[in-house]
Amino acid sequence: MNELNKIFNPVKHGLALGVLAIIFGALWAAYLATHHETLHGGFEAAESKIKLAEMKEMQAGMNMTGMNMESAGHKHAAGASASHHHEAASSTGHEAGTQHSHSGSLSKDAMQRLLRGHIHFMGIGLLTIIMLVLVASTRLKGCWKQVFGWTFGLGALMYPPAWIVMGFRTVELGPEAAEASIMWLFGPAVALLIGSLIALFCVMLIEFIGLNKTSLFSWAFNQEA
């Protein structure tokens, strides 16, 4: 038992964060299961409200354009008015286009992203635990194992909430804009996780080849007696 404590002590904080991610995933799954209809209904109501507002705005633009065309007295004015109508319609269409859905419904997109938050909490939490067990089994010095514990652990806790926040913003902003709005959290989380995986692969490769005993890498590894 003491030997196990010694092995896993440098990464125990990362293991705790991985377990915490799994706990959050289970709690979020329970919340989704008990509030599914409320959430979905709220997203559908918001989507309908946005579509209604877009239709009213488009109708108002068409009515204004029609009035301008009736008051025009010659072809040049009529052509300019028609051009204005085309630009107004194109502008409104572009604005509505930013709200396009991948599944056919923004409310469904939002619910899918909330569900992915649960999936990523559970999956990345488990992945973090497995990866840190591998880190603990390497000959890295304790300080570098602690770094891995923080990078894997923080990545596991930062990445899934980004999907949840995106889900709540999807109907209001649209899928792409919602993703862009949370990139400040999504980007660093992905960088931590992918960077940690690449670094761990390099560490294991160095040990496999035996370069950990050379002067180039010996500063980062514990040397056998």
C-alpha positions in Angstrom: 0.0 0.0 0.0 2.8 2.4 0.9 4.5 1.6 -2.4 1.3 2.5 -4.3 1.0 5.7 -2.4 4.6 6.5 -3.4 3.9 5.8 -7.1 0.7 7.7 -7.4 1.4 10.6 -5.0 2.9 12.9 -7.7 -0.3 12.6 -9.8 -2.9 12.3 -7.1 -4.3 15.8 -7.7 -4.8 15.0 -11.4 -6.5 11.7 -10.5 -8.8 13.6 -8.2 -9.7 16.1 -10.9 -10.4 13.2 -13.3 -12.7 11.6 -10.7 -14.4 15.0 -10.2 -15.0 15.2 -13.9 -16.7 11.8 -13.9 -18.8 12.9 -10.9 -19.8 16.1 -12.7 -20.7 14.1 -15.8 -23.0 11.8 -13.7 -24.7 14.8 -12.1 -25.2 16.5 -15.4 -26.7 13.4 -16.9 -29.1 13.3 -13.9 -30.0 16.9 -14.5 -30.6 16.4 -18.2 -32.8 13.4 -17.5 -35.0 15.2 -15.1 -35.2 18.5 -17.0 -35.1 17.3 -20.6 -38.6 18.5 -21.5 -38.2 21.9 -19.8 -34.9 22.6 -21.5 -36.1 21.4 -24.9 -39.4 23.3 -24.6 -37.5 26.5 -23.7 -35.1 26.1 -26.7 -38.1 25.5 -29.0 -39.9 28.6 -27.7 -36.8 30.8 -28.1 -36.2 29.4 -31.7 -39.8 30.2 -32.6 -39.5 33.7 -31.2 -36.4 34.4 -33.2 -37.9 33.1 -36.4 -41.0 35.2 -35.9 -38.9 38.3 -35.3 -36.9 37.6 -38.5 -40.1 37.2 -40.5 -41.5 40.5 -39.2 -38.3 42.2 -40.0 -38.2 40.8 -43.6 -41.9 41.8 -44.1 -41.3 45.3 -42.9 -38.3 45.6 -45.3 -40.4 44.4 -48.2 -43.2 46.8 -47.3 -40.8 49.7 -47.2 -39.3 48.8 -50.5 -42.7 48.5 -52.1 -43.6 52.0 -50.9 -40.4 53.4 -52.4 -41.0 51.7 -55.7 -44.6 53.2 -55.9 -43.2 56.7 -55.3 -40.5 56.4 -58.0 -41.3 58.3 -61.2 -38.8 56.9 -63.7 -36.9 53.8 -64.5 -33.7 54.9 -62.9 -35.4 55.4 -59.6 -37.3 52.2 -60.0 -34.0 50.4 -60.7 -32.4 51.9 -57.7 -35.3 50.9 -55.5 -35.2 47.4 -56.9 -31.5 47.3 -56.1 -32.2 48.5 -52.6 -34.9 45.7 -52.2 -32.4 43.1 -53.4 -29.8 44.3 -50.9 -32.3 44.4 -48.1 -33.5 40.9 -48.8 -29.9 39.7 -49.2 -28.9 41.3 -45.9 -31.9 39.8 -44.1 -31.3 36.4 -45.7 -27.7 36.5 -44.6 -28.7 37.3 -41.1 -31.1 34.4 -41.0 -28.5 32.2 -42.6 -26.3 32.7 -39.6 -28.9 30.8 -37.6 -28.8 27.6 -39.8 -29.0 24.3 -38.1 -27.0 21.1 -38.7 -29.8 18.9 -37.7 -32.7 20.9 -39.0 -33.6 22.5 -35.6 -31.6 24.8 -33.5 -33.3 23.5 -30.4 -32.1 19.9 -31.3 -28.6 21.2 -31.9 -28.7 22.8 -28.4 -29.8 19.6 -26.7 -27.1 17.6 -28.5 -24.4 19.9 -27.3 -25.7 19.7 -23.7 -25.6 15.9 -24.1 -22.1 16.0 -25.4 -21.1 17.9 -22.2 -22.1 14.8 -20.2 -20.4 12.4 -22.7 -17.1 14.4 -22.6 -17.2 14.7 -18.8 -17.4 11.0 -18.5 -15.0 10.1 -21.3 -12.3 12.6 -20.7 -12.5 12.0 -17.0 -11.8 8.3 -17.5 -9.1 9.1 -20.1 -7.4 11.4 -17.7 -7.3 8.7 -15.0 -5.8 6.1 -17.4 -3.2 8.6 -18.8 -2.1 9.6 -15.3 -1.7 5.9 -14.4 0.7 5.7 -17.3 2.4 8.9 -16.2 2.9 7.4 -12.7 4.5 4.3 -14.2 7.2 6.3 -16.1 10.6 7.2 -14.7 9.9 10.9 -14.9 10.9 13.0 -11.8 8.1 13.8 -9.5 7.9 17.5 -10.4 7.2 16.6 -14.1 4.6 14.1 -13.1 2.9 16.8 -11.1 2.8 19.0 -14.2 1.0 16.2 -16.1 -1.4 15.9 -13.2 -2.4 19.5 -13.6 -2.5 19.6 -17.4 -4.6 16.5 -17.8 -6.8 17.3 -14.8 -7.6 20.9 -15.8 -8.2 19.9 -19.4 -10.7 17.3 -18.2 -12.6 19.9 -16.2 -12.4 22.7 -18.8 -13.4 21.0 -22.1 -16.9 19.5 -21.2 -18.3 22.8 -19.8 -17.5 24.5 -23.1 -20.0 22.2 -24.8 -22.6 23.0 -22.2 -22.2 26.7 -22.5 -22.3 26.4 -26.3 -25.6 24.4 -25.9 -27.3 27.2 -24.0 -26.1 29.8 -26.5 -26.9 27.9 -29.7 -30.5 29.0 -30.2 -29.8 32.7 -29.5 -26.5 33.0 -31.4 -26.5 30.2 -33.9 -24.2 27.2 -33.9 -21.1 28.9 -35.2 -21.4 32.1 -33.2 -22.1 30.1 -30.0 -18.9 28.1 -30.6 -16.9 31.2 -31.3 -18.2 32.8 -28.1 -16.7 30.1 -25.9 -13.4 29.6 -27.8 -11.6 31.3 -24.9 -12.3 28.2 -22.8 -12.5 25.6 -25.6 -9.2 26.4 -27.1 -7.0 26.2 -24.0 -8.8 23.0 -22.9 -8.0 21.3 -26.2 -4.4 22.6 -26.1 -3.9 21.1 -22.6 -5.3 17.7 -23.5 -3.7 17.3 -26.8 -0.4 18.8 -25.6 -0.4 16.4 -22.6 -1.1 13.4 -24.8 1.7 14.3 -27.2 4.1 15.0 -24.3 3.3 11.6 -22.7 3.9 9.8 -26.0 7.3 11.5 -26.3 8.2 10.5 -22.7 7.2 6.9 -23.3 9.1 6.9 -26.6 12.2 8.3 -24.9 12.1 5.6 -22.2 11.5 2.9 -24.8 14.5 3.9 -26.8 16.6 4.4 -23.7 17.3 8.1 -24.3 16.3 8.9 -20.7 19.8 7.8 -19.6 21.6 10.1 -21.9 22.8 13.6 -20.9 20.2 15.2 -23.2 17.2 13.9 -21.1 18.7 12.7 -17.8 17.7 15.9 -16.1 14.0 15.0 -16.4 14.2 11.3 -15.4 15.1 9.4 -12.3 18.1 7.2 -13.0 18.2 3.7 -11.8 20.9 2.7 -9.3 
